[in-house]
Amino acid sequence: MRLVLITTLAYVWIITTHISAQTPQPLPFTQNWTNTGLITTNDNWSGVPGIVGFLGQDMTTTTGTDPQILLGVSALANDVDVIANQTNPNITNGGVAEFEITNPTIALQGSGTADAPHIIISVNTMCNSAIVVAYNVRDIDGTTDNAIQPVALQYRIGNTGPFTNVPAGFIADATTGPSVATLVTPVNVTLPAACNNQPEVQIRIITTNALGNDEWVGIDDISVTGTPGMCPDLSTIVANSVIVVNSVCNFPVCNPSGGTITAPVNNCPTGSILQYSADGGLTWSSTLPVYDQDGPAQSILTRCNCECDPLVSSISATPVNTAPGICPATCVCIPNTGTFPSGN
């Protein structure tokens, strides 16, 4: 029982660590690995915001597979991977490793276990368009190994389902050699418009187990940026107006009551919010105004306002005015109490 409990807690810790590290990061996002304290323990990415590495076990069982065609994820357990605190990129392990070399980086290398090693970067692109992914793919393997090492770029909206390949980000061979480790291949790609204004976009950089002896390929100087201020077209939108039911005042209860202001059907397009103004448009709020039962009269405006840029709005709708009930002359009472003053 104790062993089961410990195993269960360890599993929960791993899952929690994975989820924490994969919290979508706001734009602009950068990571250049110069802080070697981010990764200190094998298979633990909790110190690296938004990035996790994977072995890609059994995503393919064929050597030399084009990573562009691998769009799923590994179904095997314990796929999260990083070999921490390495100082020389001559280790033969496959997977994802952190190299604390002169120019620190993490790197990918395929193997019989690491069939499709990759990293996944999770970003939040809300209020951003034209999402640009840039990074340097570095040959850091100066050993006699000399393989054709392709690297692909992929994305998906959210954190489930298949990835989509981005052909413009493909590198057919990111290495040279043998015994040469100088090649740096920059990637700079604008993702499709489907990635704009999304709460989570996952970006995957992936290689595969090559024919021959695989080489370590660094993924460095990562940058994900966007153009902020993405708003829907509000130029032709007129927000629906509030619905008013006026208060009344009838003898002998000399208290105006029953007045209501009801929110309209929200016709503001996605990316904008319905706002109200009760002071002629000087100030706006998404909070529905409260009817003033005994006055003074109110004039309620509505508009649609861009969530990403509050300076962008639709034109104001025609104001709707309240007309609070007026108590008849037979009512002589203290306002808002429903009681008669002494002597009446």
C-alpha positions as CSV (number, residue, x, y, z in Angstrom):
1,M,0.0,0.0,0.0
2,R,2.8,2.4,0.9
3,L,4.6,1.7,-2.4
4,V,1.4,2.3,-4.3
5,L,0.9,5.6,-2.5
6,I,4.4,6.8,-3.2
7,T,4.1,5.7,-6.8
8,T,0.8,7.6,-7.2
9,L,2.2,10.7,-5.6
10,A,5.2,10.6,-7.8
11,Y,2.9,10.3,-10.9
12,V,0.8,13.2,-9.7
13,W,4.0,15.3,-9.1
14,I,5.2,14.6,-12.7
15,I,1.8,15.4,-14.2
16,T,1.5,18.6,-12.1
17,T,5.1,19.7,-13.1
18,H,4.2,19.1,-16.8
19,I,1.0,21.1,-16.6
20,S,2.8,23.9,-14.7
21,A,5.6,24.2,-17.2
22,Q,3.0,24.1,-20.1
23,T,1.0,27.1,-18.9
24,P,0.6,29.2,-22.0
25,Q,3.0,32.2,-21.9
26,P,2.0,35.7,-23.0
27,L,3.7,37.4,-26.0
28,P,6.3,38.4,-26.6
29,F,8.0,35.1,-25.5
30,T,11.7,34.5,-25.5
31,Q,14.1,31.8,-24.3
32,N,17.8,31.7,-25.0
33,W,18.9,29.2,-22.3
34,T,21.6,31.5,-20.8
35,N,20.1,30.8,-17.4
36,T,21.5,27.4,-16.7
37,G,19.6,27.2,-13.5
38,L,16.3,26.7,-15.3
39,I,17.0,22.9,-15.7
40,T,18.7,21.2,-12.8
41,T,17.2,17.7,-12.6
42,N,16.6,15.1,-15.3
43,D,13.1,15.1,-16.8
44,N,12.0,18.2,-14.8
45,W,11.0,21.2,-16.8
46,S,9.2,23.0,-13.9
47,G,11.7,25.8,-14.0
48,V,11.2,26.6,-17.7
49,P,8.1,28.6,-18.4
50,G,6.1,27.3,-21.3
51,I,8.4,24.7,-22.6
52,V,8.6,20.9,-22.1
53,G,10.7,18.3,-23.9
54,F,9.7,14.8,-25.0
55,L,11.3,11.6,-26.3
56,G,8.6,11.0,-28.9
57,Q,8.6,7.3,-28.2
58,D,7.2,5.1,-30.9
59,M,5.8,8.1,-32.8
60,T,7.7,6.2,-35.6
61,T,9.5,2.9,-35.6
62,T,11.4,3.6,-38.8
63,T,14.8,5.3,-38.9
64,G,15.1,8.3,-41.2
65,T,11.5,9.2,-41.0
66,D,10.6,12.7,-42.2
67,P,9.5,14.6,-39.0
68,Q,7.0,16.6,-41.1
69,I,4.7,13.7,-41.4
70,L,4.6,12.9,-37.7
71,L,1.6,14.9,-36.4
72,G,0.5,12.9,-33.4
73,V,2.1,12.4,-29.9
74,S,3.6,9.5,-28.1
75,A,1.1,7.2,-26.3
76,L,3.8,5.7,-24.1
77,A,4.3,6.6,-20.4
78,N,7.3,8.7,-19.2
79,D,7.7,10.5,-22.4
80,V,8.8,13.8,-20.8
81,D,12.5,14.1,-21.1
82,V,15.6,16.2,-20.4
83,I,19.1,15.2,-19.6
84,A,20.2,18.0,-17.3
85,N,23.6,19.7,-16.6
86,Q,25.6,18.3,-19.5
87,T,28.9,20.0,-20.4
88,N,30.0,18.2,-23.6
89,P,27.7,17.4,-26.5
90,N,29.4,14.0,-27.1
91,I,27.0,11.9,-25.1
92,T,25.3,9.1,-27.0
93,N,21.9,9.2,-25.2
94,G,19.0,10.2,-27.3
95,G,16.2,12.6,-26.4
96,V,16.4,16.2,-25.2
97,A,19.4,17.5,-23.3
98,E,20.6,20.7,-21.6
99,F,24.1,21.6,-22.5
100,E,25.9,24.1,-20.3
101,I,28.5,25.0,-22.9
102,T,30.0,28.4,-23.8
103,N,26.7,29.3,-25.5
104,P,24.2,27.2,-23.5
105,T,21.3,25.6,-25.2
106,I,19.0,22.6,-25.1
107,A,19.3,20.1,-28.0
108,L,17.6,17.2,-29.7
109,Q,19.1,13.9,-30.7
110,G,17.2,10.8,-32.0
111,S,17.9,7.3,-30.9
112,G,16.3,3.9,-30.7
113,T,14.3,5.2,-27.7
114,A,13.9,8.8,-28.7
115,D,12.2,8.1,-31.9
116,A,11.0,11.7,-32.5
117,P,12.5,14.0,-29.8
118,H,10.9,17.4,-29.6
119,I,10.1,20.4,-27.5
120,I,6.6,21.9,-27.2
121,I,6.3,25.7,-26.6
122,S,2.9,26.9,-25.2
123,V,1.9,30.5,-25.8
124,N,-1.2,32.7,-25.3
125,T,-1.8,34.7,-28.5
126,M,-4.9,36.6,-27.3
127,C,-5.1,40.1,-28.7
128,N,-2.2,39.3,-31.1
129,S,-2.1,38.6,-34.9
130,A,0.7,37.8,-37.3
131,I,2.3,35.3,-34.9
132,V,6.0,35.0,-35.7
133,V,8.1,32.0,-34.5
134,A,11.9,32.4,-34.7
135,Y,14.8,30.3,-33.4
136,N,18.3,29.2,-34.3
137,V,19.0,25.5,-35.1
138,R,22.6,24.9,-34.1
139,D,24.9,21.9,-35.0
140,I,26.7,21.5,-31.6
141,D,28.0,18.0,-32.2
142,G,31.7,18.0,-33.1
143,T,32.1,14.3,-32.9
144,T,32.7,12.0,-35.9
145,D,28.9,11.4,-36.1
146,N,27.6,12.5,-39.4
147,A,23.9,12.0,-40.1
148,I,21.2,13.8,-42.1
149,Q,19.3,15.5,-39.2
150,P,16.0,17.0,-40.3
151,V,14.1,19.4,-38.1
152,A,10.5,20.4,-38.5
153,L,8.2,23.1,-37.2
154,Q,4.5,22.3,-36.3
155,Y,1.7,23.9,-34.3
156,R,-1.8,23.1,-32.9
157,I,-4.5,25.2,-31.4
158,G,-5.0,24.2,-27.8
159,N,-3.3,21.2,-26.2
160,T,-5.0,18.2,-27.7
161,G,-5.3,16.8,-31.2
162,P,-2.9,16.5,-34.1
163,F,-0.3,19.1,-35.0
164,T,-0.1,20.8,-38.3
165,N,3.2,21.0,-40.1
166,V,4.6,24.3,-41.2
167,P,6.6,23.6,-44.4
168,A,8.4,27.0,-44.3
169,G,10.0,26.0,-41.0
170,F,11.5,22.7,-42.3
171,I,15.3,22.1,-42.4
172,A,16.3,19.1,-44.4
173,D,19.6,18.7,-42.6
174,A,20.6,20.9,-39.7
175,T,24.1,19.5,-39.3
176,T,27.5,19.2,-41.0
177,G,30.4,17.0,-40.3
178,P,32.0,14.8,-39.3
179,S,33.9,16.6,-36.6
180,V,32.4,19.9,-37.5
181,A,29.9,21.9,-35.4
182,T,29.6,25.4,-36.7
183,L,26.4,25.4,-38.8
184,V,23.6,27.7,-37.5
185,T,20.3,27.7,-39.4
186,P,17.8,30.4,-38.5
187,V,14.1,29.8,-38.8
188,N,11.7,32.7,-39.0
189,V,8.1,31.9,-39.9
190,T,4.7,33.6,-39.6
191,L,2.1,31.1,-38.4
192,P,-1.3,30.8,-40.2
193,A,-4.1,33.2,-39.1
194,A,-5.8,30.4,-37.2
195,C,-3.1,31.0,-34.5
196,N,-4.2,34.6,-34.0
197,N,-6.0,35.6,-30.8
198,Q,-6.0,32.2,-29.2
199,P,-5.8,31.3,-25.5
200,E,-3.3,28.6,-26.3
201,V,-1.2,27.7,-29.3
202,Q,1.4,24.9,-29.0
203,I,4.5,25.1,-31.2
204,R,6.5,21.9,-31.7
205,I,10.1,21.7,-32.9
206,I,10.8,18.1,-33.8
207,T,13.5,15.8,-35.3
208,T,13.6,12.0,-35.7
209,N,16.0,9.1,-35.2
210,A,18.3,9.4,-38.3
211,L,20.0,6.8,-40.3
212,G,23.5,6.3,-38.9
213,N,24.7,8.0,-35.8
214,D,22.5,10.9,-34.8
215,E,23.9,14.4,-34.0
216,W,22.9,16.8,-31.3
217,V,21.0,19.7,-32.7
218,G,20.5,22.8,-30.5
219,I,17.2,24.8,-30.5
220,D,18.3,28.2,-29.3
221,D,17.3,31.9,-29.2
222,I,13.6,31.0,-29.3
223,S,11.2,34.0,-29.9
224,V,7.5,34.1,-30.4
225,T,6.0,37.5,-31.1
226,G,2.8,39.0,-32.5
227,T,1.2,42.2,-33.5
228,P,-0.8,43.4,-30.5
229,G,-4.2,45.1,-30.6
230,M,-6.2,42.7,-32.7
231,C,-9.8,43.9,-32.8
232,P,-12.9,42.8,-34.7
233,D,-14.3,45.3,-37.3
234,L,-16.7,47.5,-35.3
235,S,-17.1,50.2,-38.0
236,T,-20.6,49.0,-39.0
237,I,-21.8,47.6,-35.6
238,V,-24.5,49.3,-33.6
239,A,-24.9,47.7,-30.2
240,N,-28.4,46.7,-29.1
241,S,-30.0,49.1,-26.6
242,V,-31.1,48.4,-23.1
243,I,-34.7,47.6,-22.3
244,V,-36.4,49.9,-19.8
245,V,-39.5,49.4,-17.7
246,N,-40.3,52.6,-15.8
247,S,-41.2,52.9,-12.2
248,V,-44.7,53.9,-11.0
249,C,-46.0,55.6,-7.9
250,N,-49.5,54.9,-6.8
251,F,-51.4,56.1,-3.7
252,P,-51.3,55.0,-0.9
253,V,-47.8,53.6,-1.3
254,C,-45.9,56.7,-2.1
255,N,-42.7,55.1,-3.2
256,P,-41.8,54.9,-6.9
257,S,-41.0,51.3,-7.7
258,G,-40.9,48.6,-10.3
259,G,-38.4,50.3,-12.6
260,T,-35.9,48.1,-14.3
261,I,-33.0,48.3,-16.8
262,T,-32.5,45.0,-18.6
263,A,-29.4,44.1,-20.7
264,P,-30.1,43.6,-24.4
265,V,-29.2,40.6,-26.4
266,N,-25.5,41.0,-26.9
267,N,-24.7,41.5,-30.6
268,C,-21.1,42.6,-30.1
269,P,-18.8,40.4,-32.2
270,T,-16.2,38.1,-30.7
271,G,-13.3,40.1,-29.4
272,S,-15.4,42.9,-28.1
273,I,-17.6,43.5,-25.1
274,L,-20.9,45.3,-24.5
275,Q,-20.5,48.5,-22.5
276,Y,-22.9,51.0,-20.9
277,S,-22.7,54.7,-20.2
278,A,-25.2,56.7,-18.0
279,D,-23.3,60.1,-18.3
280,G,-23.6,60.9,-21.9
281,G,-20.6,58.8,-22.9
282,L,-18.0,60.3,-20.6
283,T,-17.4,57.0,-18.9
284,W,-18.2,53.4,-19.9
285,S,-18.5,50.2,-18.0
286,S,-19.5,46.6,-18.7
287,T,-21.7,46.8,-15.6
288,L,-25.4,47.3,-16.3
289,P,-26.7,50.5,-14.7
290,V,-29.3,50.3,-11.9
291,Y,-32.6,52.0,-12.4
292,D,-33.1,55.1,-10.1
293,Q,-36.7,54.5,-9.0
294,D,-37.5,58.1,-8.0
295,G,-35.3,59.9,-10.4
296,P,-33.7,61.8,-11.8
297,A,-34.2,60.4,-15.3
298,Q,-31.3,58.5,-16.8
299,S,-30.1,58.3,-20.4
300,I,-28.4,54.9,-21.2
301,L,-26.0,54.5,-24.1
302,T,-24.5,51.2,-25.3
303,R,-21.6,50.4,-27.5
304,C,-19.2,47.5,-28.4
305,N,-15.6,48.0,-27.2
306,C,-12.6,46.0,-28.4
307,E,-11.2,43.8,-25.6
308,C,-7.7,44.1,-26.9
309,D,-7.6,47.9,-27.5
310,P,-10.1,50.0,-25.5
311,L,-9.6,52.9,-27.8
312,V,-11.5,51.0,-30.5
313,S,-15.3,51.0,-30.2
314,S,-18.4,51.0,-32.3
315,I,-20.6,54.1,-32.5
316,S,-22.9,54.6,-29.6
317,A,-26.5,53.4,-30.0
318,T,-29.4,55.8,-29.7
319,P,-29.8,56.5,-26.0
320,V,-32.7,55.0,-24.1
321,N,-34.2,57.3,-21.4
322,T,-35.9,56.4,-18.2
323,A,-39.0,58.2,-16.9
324,P,-39.4,57.5,-13.2
325,G,-42.9,57.4,-11.8
326,I,-44.2,60.7,-10.3
327,C,-46.3,60.3,-7.2
328,P,-49.8,61.9,-7.4
329,A,-50.6,65.0,-5.5
330,T,-52.6,62.9,-3.0
331,C,-49.3,61.3,-2.0
332,V,-47.4,63.4,0.5
333,C,-44.6,61.2,1.7
334,I,-40.9,60.9,2.5
335,P,-39.2,59.8,-0.7
336,N,-37.9,56.2,-0.8
337,T,-39.7,55.3,2.5
338,G,-43.3,54.8,1.6
339,T,-44.2,56.5,4.9
340,F,-46.2,59.7,5.5
341,P,-44.6,62.5,7.6
342,S,-46.1,63.2,11.0
343,G,-49.4,65.0,10.8
344,N,-50.6,63.4,7.4
